[in-house]
Amino acid sequence: RRHPPAPLMAPHESHQDCEVNGFTIPAKTRVLINIWSIARDPRWWGESAGIFNPERY
């Protein structure tokens, strides 16, 4: 989780207009997901996001 093979996922293209966290993404927009950032985000992993914890899984 903490060390993905690449920082970004392969590009994806939205099929229709959508809204993500208040941002409108028009159809046919190329989107890149920053998995490096998600893997370190304390909103998902808690305040210990930077610490290896095998009990988490």
N, C-alpha and C positions, 0 to 999 in steps of 0.2 A: 504494500500500500504506500509506504513512504518513499519508495524509490522506483517509480514507474520507468519502463524502458524508454519512454519519450515524454517530454513535458506536456505535449498537446496530443489530443486524439486526432485521428484522420478527419479531414474536413467533411462536413455534412451539409446538405442543402435543405432548407426548410421547404416543405411542400405547400404550405398555406401560411397566411399571416397568423402570427401568434404573439402572445405577450409573456415575457419572462421577467419577474421581479420589477414590473412597472415599465419595462422597455418593450416597445413594439418592434417585432422582427418581421419584415415583409416577406412574402413568398419569394422563393428562389434566391434567398440570401445564403451565402456560404458562412457556416458557423464552425468555429473551432472551440473545443472544450479544453480548458486548462486543468488537466487532471493533477498536475503537480500542486497547484494551489488548493484544490478540493481535498487532497490527501493530507493537507496541513491545516485545514480550517477548523478552529475550535468550536464553531457552531455545530459541526457534525461529529467531532471526535472528543469534545470536552477540552478542558484546560490542559490536559495532558496529551494534546495532539502531537507534540514533538517527542514524546517518549514511547519507546517500544513497550507494549503491554500485551503479552500473549493471551491474557484473560479477556481482552476486548473481543476476541474472535470466538 
